[in-house]
Amino acid sequence: MDLIVVSVLMGIGAGILSTFFGLGGGILFVSILPIVFGYSQSLANGTSLFAVFLLVSINTFKFHRKNLVKWEKLIVLIPSAAVASFFGGQVANQISERNLVLFLAMTLLTLGVWTFLKKNKAGGKPRGGMITSFVGLLSGFISGLTGLGAGAINSAFLLNWKIVEPREVAPTSNGIMLFATFFAVLSYFKAPSPNWPIWGNVHIEQGLFLFGAAFLSASFGYKYQSHLPDKWRKLGLGALLLGLGLRAFYRYTSL
C-alpha cells in the first residue's frame, strides 16, 4: 500500500480516536510507524508526540467551548504529568529499542484487560485528590517513555476510576495530553539530528502530515462523541488497547 495512503488512514484514525476515546492517536502512530515506515522506536515515539500535540491542542480548544473539559481536574493532573513526561522522554533515549517495544506492549495489554474487566458502578461522585495526582504522574511518565501521548493511559484511568463522567473522558484526556505531550516531545527534539526533516528524534514532515489528516477527521468526532453509549465507549477502548498491545508484543518477539 502506498505510504501516503497509510499516512492518511493513520491520521483519520487518530482524529476519530482522539475525539471519541481521548487516545490522541499516538497509540496508532507508535505501533505502525516502525512497521510500515521502518522508523526506529525512538523516532516513532518523537514523531507521534509531535503530531499528537498539534492535534490535542485543537481538540482541547473545541471541547472547552462546549464546557466538556474538567479544568479543575487538570489543575491537579498537569503538574505531575508534565514533569513525569519529560523524565520519561529522557529515560527512553537511554533504553534499547527492544525494551521500549516490550514496555509498550505490556502497558497496552494491561490497560486493555483492566478496561474489559473493570465494572463501573452507577451513580456516585467522580474521584479526586491523590488518585487524580497519581494518574497524572503515571500517565505522564508512560507518555514520555512510549510516545503514546498519555491518551491511552489517561482514558483508561479516567473511565475505570471514574475521575470524570464518561462523556467528559475524551475532552479531559485531550486537555491532559496538551501539556504532557508538549513537555515529552521536548526530550525528543534534544537528541542529535542527522538531517532535515528529522530534528532529533522527530520527523517534522511526517508529523505535520499525520496532524493534517487527523484534524480533518476530528471534525466528525467533535459533534458526536458525547452521544456514544458508555458501554460502547468501554468496549471500544478495551478492544483497541488489547489489539495494539498484541501487535506490539508480536513486534517485540521479532526484534
N, C-alpha and C positions, 0 to 999 in steps of 0.2 A: 504493500500500500504506500502511496506517495507520502513523503514526510510532512508535506504541507497539510494534507488531508488529516493525518494523525494529529497534528498540532491543533487544527480547527476542532476536531472531535474532542480532544482533551480540554480545550478551552470552553467549549459548550458544556461539557460535563461538569467542569469546575463551577461555572456560573449557576447551574441548577443545584449542585450540591451545597454551594455556599449559602444560597438563599432559602433552600428547603430544610437543610440539615445543619447548617453552620459549620461545614467542614472546610471551607476556604478553597479547596481544590488541590492543596498540597498532597493530599492522600493519593491523588491520581498521578500528579507530576513526579513525585519521588519514586513511584513504582514503575512508571512507564518510560521516563526519560532514559534511564540506564539501559533498558532492554531494547528499545526501538532506535534511539539516537546514539547509543554507545557512550553516554556520559559516565564519568566516574560517579560514585555515590555522593561525594562531596560537591561536585559540580551540579548534580541534580538537586541536591538539597538547597544550595545557594540560589539557583535559578528559580526553584519552586518558591522559596521565601520571597524573592523579589516580585514575582508575578502575583503571589497571594497578597502581599502588602498593598499593591496597587488596587487589587480587586476589593479587598475588605474596606479600604478607605472609602470607596464609592458606596459600598453596601451599607456601612455604618451610618453615613450621612443620610441615605434614603430611609433606612429603618428609623433613624432618630426623628425624622419628620413625621413618622406615623406613631411616635411615642412608644415604640416597642423595645428600645434599648434600656435596660435597667442600669442606669448610671450609678446608682447607689451601691450596686454590687461591684461595678468596675472600679470604684474608688478603693475597694478592699483588694481586688484581684490584681490590678495593674502593676503596683509597685513590685510585688513579689514575682509576677510573671515577666516583667521587663528585665529585672536583674538576673533571674534564673535563665532566661532565654539567651542572654549574652554569654553567660558562662557555658551554657550548653553548646553554643556555637564554637567556643574556644576548645572545649573538650573534643568535639567532632573532628577538628583539624589534627588531633593527636592520635586518633583511633584508626585502626586498619579498616579498609572498606568492608571486609567480610564481617567484622564485628558490628559495624554500623548496620549492615543489612540484617543481621541476626537480631539486634536490638529493635529495629523497626518491625520485623516480623512478630516478635514476641509481644510488643506493645499492641499492635493491631489485633492479634488473636486474643489477648487477654481482655481488651476492651470489648471486642465483639461478643465473646462468651458472656461477659458480665452484663452487657446490654440485653442479650436474649434472656438470661436467667433472672435478672432483677425484676421484682414485682413492685410496681409503684402503687402505693395506697391512695385511694381517692381522698380528696379533701386535705386539710392541714395547711399550715403556712409554710412558704419557702424557707429554707435554712439560711443561716448567715454565719457571721463570726469567724471562728477559727477554721471551720471547714471550708469556707469560701476562700480564705487566705491560702490554705493548703493547696486547693485546686489551682490557684494562680501559680504557686511555686512549682508544682509538679508539671503542669501543662507548659509553662514557660521553658523549663529545662528540657523537656522532651521535644519541644518545638525546635529549639536551637540545635539539639543533637541529631534529630532525624529529618528536619526540614518539613515537617507536617504542617507548620503554620499554627500549631496548637489546636486547630479546629476539631480534629477527631477526639482529642483528649477533653477539650472544653465541653463539647456537645454531650459526650458520654457522661461526664460528671454532672453537668448542669441538669441533664434529664434524669439520670438514675438516682441522684441525691436530692432532686427537686430543689435546687437552689433558686430556680425561677420557674414560672409557669411554662408548660410545653410550647405554647406559641411564641414565647419570648426567648427560647433556647437559641435559635439561629441568629436573631438580631443581637443578643447579648454576646454570643460567641464571636460574632464578627467584630464587635467592639473590643473584645479582649485581644483578638488577633491583630487588630490595628496597631496596638502598642507592642505586643510580643514579637511580631514579625519584623517590625522596624528595628528593634534592638538586636534580634537574632541575625538579620541579614548584614548588619554592620561587621560582624565577625567574618563573614564570608568575603566581603569586599576587601578585607585587610590582607588576605592571603596573596602571595606573589602572582602576578598576572603574566601569562605567556604572550598574548597579543589580543587586540580588539577583534571581535566584540566580546571577548571574555575578559572580565575585570575581576581579578582574584579568583574566586570560585563561583562567579555569577556570569551566566551567558545573557548579556543585556538584550540582544535582539530577540532571542527565543523567549525571554521573559515578557517582553513587550507584546510579542505576537500572541502568547497564551492569554495575557491580560485582555487584549482587544477582543478575542473570541469569547472569553468568559463574560466580559461586560455586556456584550450583545444578548447572550442567552439569559443573563441575570435579570433582565427587564421583565421576563415572564415570571420569575420567582418572586419578585417584589409584590406582585399583585395577589398571588395565590398561596403563599407559604402558610399564612395564618389559618387557612381553611383545611389544611391537611389533618386528617384524624390522628389523634395521639397514638393509636395502635399502629397505624401505618408508618408514622414517624419513627417509632421504636423499632419495628421490624426492618424498615429500610436502612436505618443506621446500623443495626446489628449485622445485617447481611453484607453491607458494604465493608465493614470492618473485618469480618471474617474472610470474605473473598480476597481482599487485598492483602490480608495477613498471610493467607495460604500461598498467594502468589509470591510475596516477599520471601517466605520460607523456602519455596522451591528455588528461587534465585540463590539463596544462601547455600543450599546444598550443591549448586552447580559451580560455585566460585572456587 
